[in-house]
Amino acid sequence: MLDQKREQAVWQRVMDLSAQAPACCKIAKTEAVTAEQIMELLCSELSDAATYEALSCRVCGQARQMLLKLAMEERQHAGKLETVYYLMTGKKPCPDRPKRPCIACTTEELRERYIQEVKGAERYKALAEKAGSFSKVFRELACEEEHHAQKVLTVLQSCL
């Protein structure tokens, strides 16, 4: 059995050697996804849903139906993020209700939505790399955001 002084000396040598190890041999520390990031994403998804609902009032036919479906899917994304938030914190999230957006030009807003959906997919892919047990959820959200971008493209084509 090691006495306390010897044990401390062993650990000191181990720590000194690990500090001298080349960068390629060190274990990379990855930042975990935070509750604040989840809340930010949750608010963004709710805002997206409100925007799609507002856009649906400006078009008709299949475009309207597709935008209403996108709004519903964005709310489902928010639901998934609420669950992740609850699992992380043990608290039910209470995001602020998003304001209805002011849309001056339907096609310009659809263009912006397309760009935001593509960026959202990239953001979820990046978070999946450091999300631990939630990585599958973020990969699924990334895939769904990519599909949303394609749906927005279809609606935009019908509006031009």
Buried (B, 14 or more C-beta within 10 A) or exposed (E): EEEEEEEEEEEEEEEEEEEEEEEEEEEEEEEEBEBEBBBBBBBBBBBBBBBBBBBBEBBEEEBBEBBBBBBEBBBBBBEBBBBBBBEBEEEEBEBEEBEEBEBEEBEEBBBBBBEBBBEBBEBBBEBBEEBEEBBEBBBBBBEBBBEBBEBBBEBBEEEE
